[in-house]
Amino acid sequence: MTVISKLSIHQFRNLHTQHIKPCETINLFIGDNAQGKTNLIEAIYYLGHNRSFKTKILKEVIGFTCNKFQLSAQVDEYLIKLEKSKNQNTVTLNQKKINNTSQLSQILPIQIITPDKGFIVNGTPKNKRSYLDWGVFHVKPESAKIFKNYNKILKNINTLLANQQTNELNFWFLELAKVSIIINKNRVDYLQQLKQTLLSKQTKTLDPLIDSLDQFNYQFSSGWPKEVDETNEQSICQYLNKNTPSLLRVKHLNYGSHKANINFMFNGKNECFFSRGEQKTLSIIFWLAQVVLLVNLNIKPIILIDDLSSELDHTKINIILHYLKDLKVQTFITDIGHNSSIINHINPVIFQMYQGEIKQQD
């Protein structure tokens, strides 16, 4: 079970130097707007990914009058430390430098639910792939190397296309086809496991979240046109070779695993017709199904939830929090509408936030 037993933050956005000791179940952070609640969620996410989910600009996450930030966490038997400045990016694991972010993600698996990162249902294809590949990685950690290899191959192909060079394209097309087949199979296998989880008894207690939950479905699109057999190297290569002239015109590869998508349906409707409340509720159900799948594989992720009360009523919030508590996963959550009855039922450790300062309530 993954547990953060101690968290230290130094000059991350408006969070000044401080240390907290979260509990192993639900940790609730309350406070008015602009007090630093989302910044805390972002800091924990940063520790597991070595990046923010909100920005790519480093100076936005460093304290206003500072030139660097530091984060550290005791995660089971591992001490993770991260320090970033304009000129330095140091990540250590038990005081030894590491360069592989995937190693961080394995030790600190994080599932995040926040409007800032976007809903997966009716979200962008990029966001859908991000959540999908997060699950694939934790089920099959070796997939990190495969994705890295795919991106290198794709970069080489796009460089050749941009420079109108065709002499090496056939070789790289074949390499791309080989890797694409593996990525596609891993994604399809994972989604099948996820669908089985979603229809299992383990998710029955989520039924009250939305009517006709059994009508919630999704289809995977591999990123290749319908005439391509995405499981066959020859089919992929033939398509790429046949369409090389048009690829040279657009100067990049506009099909492939980097264009994959998930299409969601509910009660016969396409996701673009869902209400915003349906989008959020079904996104949470999809996220929770991923958590359950990992728990079944003895991988217990850290759950980060920001701003749960927007567009969800107290009944739904209560169901979600009880579900997380029963799963026995460590959860960091902000803003549940300050509802005392819900707080009393889940009995969380409560932290008050004011102007970037975090204090545990007695």
N, C-alpha and C positions, 0 to 999 in steps of 0.2 A: 504493500500500500504506500502510495506517494504522499508524504506529509511534509509541509514546511513547518518546522518547529521554531524557527527564529528568522525574522526578516529585518534587515538593516537597510536604511535608505539615507543617502546623503546628497542633498541639493538636486533632487529630481523634480523638475518643474517647481511647484510651490511647496514641495515636501522637504523640510529642512532635516538636519541630522537627527535620526531617531531610530529606535529599535522596538519591535513588538514581538510578542510570543502568541501566535494564533493557536486556537484549539484544533483538534483533529476533525471536527465536523463543520458546523456552520458558523462563520464569522461575519457579523453584520456591522457595516460601517454607516453611521448616520451623521447627518449634518445638513445645513442649508446649502443652497446652490453655491458653486465657486469656492468651496472649502477644500477641495482636493480629493474627493472620493474617486472620480474617474482616473485621476492621476495615480492613485494607489493601484487600481486595477491595471493600468498601463505599465507601472513599474514591475509588477509581478509577471505580466506577459513578457516584458523585456528580458527578464531573467531566463525565461524558457526558450526565447527565440533570438536573442541578441538583436532585437529590432522592435520598433513600435508598431502598433496597429493603426496609429493615427497620423504619423508623419514620417517622412524620410529625412527631414531637416534636423540635424543634430542640435543646433543651437536652440531649437524650440523646446527641447526637453531638459536642457541644463538650466539650473536656477538663474534668475535674471542677472544677478551680480557675480556669478561664478564662471569658472572656465572649464569645469568638468563635473560629472556626477559619478557616484559610486552606488552600487547595489550589491547586496549579498544575502544569501539564504542558506540555512542549514536544511537540507532535504535528505531525510533519512540519514545514511552514513556519509553523504557528500556535502561539502561546503563549496557552494558556487559563489564566485566573486566576479563582478563585472565593473570595469572602470572605463569611461569614455570621455575624451576631450577632442579638441580640434585635431590634435596631432597624435593621439594615442587611442588604441582600442585593445584593451587587455581583458581576456577572459581566463579565469583560472578555475580548476577543479581540484579540490584538496591541495591547493597551493602550487599546482602544476599548470603551466600555460597550455591551452588547447586552441586549435584553429578550426575545429569541426563543429559547426552549430548543431548538426544533427545529434551529436553526442549530448548536448544540452537538452534537446527536445526529448530524448529518450529518458534521461534522468528526471526531468521536470515536464511531463506531458501536461499540456494545458488546453482545456476546452473553454472557449470564451463566448459569451452571449452578451452582445452590446450593440446598440443602434449605431455606434461609431464605426464598427466593423461591417455593419450591414446585415440584413436578413439573408438567409440562404434561399428561402422561398421567394421567388420573383426578384432575386438578387442578380448581380452581374455574373456572367459565365466565369470570370476570373475568381470571384468570391466563392462560387459553387465548387470550382476545381480546388481551391484552397482548402475548404472543409473536407472535401472528398479525399484529397491526397494526404491530409493530416491523419485521417483514419487508416488509409492504406499504409502509411509509414509506420504507424504504431503496431499494426498487425504484421507487417513485413518490413522490418527496419532496413533490410538490404535494398529496398526500393529507392532509398535516398541516392545511392550511387547510380542507379538506373536513370533517375530523373536528371541528375547532374550530367550524365553522359548524353542524354537526349538534348539537353540545352546546349551543350558544346557542339553537337552535330548540327543542330538547328542554326546556331550562329554561323558555322562554316558555310552552310547552304545559303543562308541569307547574304553573306559576304560575297559569295560567288555570283549569286543572282544580281546583286546591286552593281557588281563590277562587270556584268555581262560575260562572265567566264564559264564556259560549259565543259571544259576538258575533264574536270574532276567530279562533275555533278552525279554521274552514274554511280560512282563509288559511294558518295555520301548519301545518295538516295537509298541504296541498299542498306547502309548502316542505320539510317533512320527507320527503315522498315523493320529491321530486326528488333530495335529497341521499342518501337511503337507497339508491336505485338505484345511484348511483355507488359508494358504499361497498361495497355487496354485490358489484358487478361486480369491483371491485379485489381484494376478498378471494377471490372464486372464481378469478379469473385467477391470483392469486399461489399459491393452494393447488394449482392444476393444474400450475404450474411446479415447485412443490415436490415433487409426486408424481412427475413425470417425473425430477427429480433423484434422488429416493429409489430409483427403479427403474433408474437408469443405472449404467454400469460404474464410475463414480467412487465409488460407495458399496459396491462389491463387497467391498472389504477389511474392511468392517464386518460382513459375514455371520457371522463366528465369535462375535460378541457375543451372538447369540441364535439358537436354532433356527428355521428357516422364516421368515427375515426378509421373504420375499416375501409372507407372509401378514399383514404389518402394514399396516393400512389405516385410513382415517379418512373421515368424512363431515361436511360443513359444514351447520350449521343457521343460517339467516339471522336468526332472532329473531322472524320473523313466523309466524302459524299456517299450517297446511297449505292452508287455503282461499284464502290470499292469494298472488297472483302477485307476488313481490318484485321482479320486473323491470318492473312496469307501474304507472305513477303512479295511473291510474284505479282499479286494483284495491286499492291501498293506501289511497287516499282513501275509497273506498266502504266499506272495512272500518272505518276510523276513524270515519266519520260514522255508520255503522250502530251502532257500539258506544259512541257518545258517552255515553249514559246510564250504562253500567257504568263507563266511565272516570271520570265525575264522582263516582261512588260511591267508587271506590278512590283518587281524587284524584291519580293519576299515570298516565303512559303505561307500561303493562307489557308492550308488544311493541315490536319495532324493532331497529335495528342495535346498540343498546346491550345487547341481550339475546342476541346471536349466540353460537354455541357450536360446538365441534368434538367429535365423538364418535369415539373410537378403538376399533378392533377388532384382535384378534390371534388367529389360528388359530380363528376363529369365535366367540371369546369377547368379550363386552363388557368395557371397561376396568375396570369395578367389580369384576370377578372376577380381575384380574391380581394376582399376588403383588407385594409391595413392590419386590423385585428387578427384576421385569419392568417395573413402572412406571418405575423409575429408568433402566433400560437403554434402553427404548423412548423415554423422554423425551430422553435423550442423543442417540439416533439422529435423532430429529426435530430437535433443536437443531443437530446437525452438518449435517443436510441443508440447513437454512437458511443455515449458513455457506458450504457448497459452492455453493449457488445465488448468493450474493452474490459469492463469489470469481470465479465464472464471468462475473459482470457487472462484474468489475474493481473490486469494493468489498470490501476486506479488513477485516473487523471485528476489534476487540480481543476476545479470549476470556478471560473470568474464570471460573475453576472453583474452588469451595470444597468441601473435604471429599469428594474423589472416592473415597477408599478405603472409605467406609462403604457396605456392601452390594454392592461390586464386588470381585471377586478380582483378583489380580495380573495374570492373563492378559488380562482385559478392560481393565484400566487401561493395560497395555502397548499394546494395540491402539489405544485412543483417543489416547494420547499420540503414538504413531508417525504416526497419521493426521493429527493437528494439525501435527506437524512437517513432513510431506510437503506439507500445504496452504500452508506458509510464512506462517502467520498468527501475530502476536504473542500469546502466551498467558501469563497470570498464574495460577498454580495453587498451592493449598495442600494439604498432607497427602496423600501417595500411599503412606502406610503405611511410610515410611522404607525402602523396598525398594531396596537398593543396586544390584541387577541391572538394575532398570528405570531407575534414575537414570543408570547407566553407558551404557545403550543410547541414551537420548534426549539425553544430554550437555547438560543445562540449565545456565543460570547459577543458582547456589544462593544464597539469602539466608537467614541465620539470624535468627530473631526471639526476643527475650527481653525481657519487660516493656515492650513497646511500642517497642523499639529494633530497627532493621533494619540488619544488617551483611552485606555480601557476602563469601562465602567465597572464599578464594584457590584 
